[in-house]
Amino acid sequence: MLFHVRMDVALPHDLAPSERDSLLATEKARALELQRKGTWVHLWRVVGHYSNISVFDVGGPEELHQILWNLPLFPFMAITVTPLTEHPSALAANL
């Protein structure tokens, strides 16, 4: 099942630089791991914002919930999730 996910990050301004660096490194490692597994299918930066637009391919909403809940930056994110399905006019649907 595919999901469109927007993640808007708001790190506290008073977060210690060493803690911030560690948190960002851990988040990057987790994102890379999920991309290599084929779970985090697409990851795009939203220009001008500390945000991303992503597509996840998971078994269902509960699996996505667990993935998002366990991201290191989760406590600092506002997340919007939209389930996706194939559009009948998409080229792939008509081959």
C-alpha positions in Angstrom: 0.0 0.0 0.0 1.4 3.4 -1.0 1.2 6.5 1.2 2.1 10.1 0.5 3.6 11.6 3.6 4.6 15.2 4.3 6.9 15.7 7.3 7.4 19.2 8.6 10.3 19.4 11.1 10.6 21.9 13.9 13.7 21.3 16.1 13.9 23.3 19.3 16.2 26.3 19.0 17.8 25.6 22.3 18.7 22.0 21.3 22.4 21.4 22.1 24.5 21.3 18.9 25.9 17.9 19.8 22.5 16.5 20.4 21.2 18.0 17.2 24.0 16.5 15.2 23.5 13.1 16.7 19.8 13.2 16.2 20.2 14.2 12.5 22.8 11.5 11.9 20.5 8.8 13.4 17.5 10.0 11.3 19.6 10.0 8.1 20.8 6.4 8.9 17.2 5.2 9.5 15.9 6.9 6.3 18.7 5.3 4.2 17.9 1.9 5.8 14.2 2.2 4.9 15.1 3.4 1.4 17.4 0.4 0.8 14.7 -1.9 2.0 12.3 -0.4 -0.6 9.9 0.9 2.1 10.7 4.6 1.7 10.2 4.7 -2.0 10.7 8.5 -2.7 12.1 11.3 -0.6 12.0 14.9 -1.8 12.9 18.1 0.0 10.3 20.9 0.0 12.3 24.0 -1.1 12.5 26.7 1.5 11.2 24.6 4.3 12.5 22.0 6.8 10.1 19.6 5.2 9.9 16.6 2.9 7.4 14.9 0.7 7.8 11.1 0.8 6.2 8.0 -0.6 6.1 4.8 1.5 5.3 1.3 0.3 4.1 -0.7 3.3 1.6 -3.4 4.2 -0.9 -1.0 5.6 -1.6 1.9 7.9 -0.4 0.2 11.1 3.0 -0.6 9.5 3.4 3.1 8.4 2.3 4.3 11.8 5.1 2.2 13.4 7.7 3.4 11.0 6.8 7.1 11.5 6.4 6.7 15.2 9.9 5.3 15.5 11.7 7.9 13.4 14.3 9.7 15.6 12.8 13.1 14.5 9.2 12.1 15.1 8.8 14.1 18.3 9.7 17.2 16.3 7.5 16.6 13.3 4.0 17.6 12.1 3.0 14.7 9.7 0.3 14.5 7.1 -0.5 11.1 5.6 -2.6 10.5 2.4 -3.2 6.9 1.2 -2.7 6.5 -2.5 -4.1 4.2 -5.2 -3.5 3.9 -8.9 -5.2 6.3 -11.1 -7.1 4.8 -14.1 -5.6 7.3 -16.5 -2.0 6.6 -15.4 0.2 5.2 -18.1 1.1 2.1 -16.1 -2.6 1.3 -15.6 -3.1 1.2 -19.4 -0.2 -0.9 -20.6 
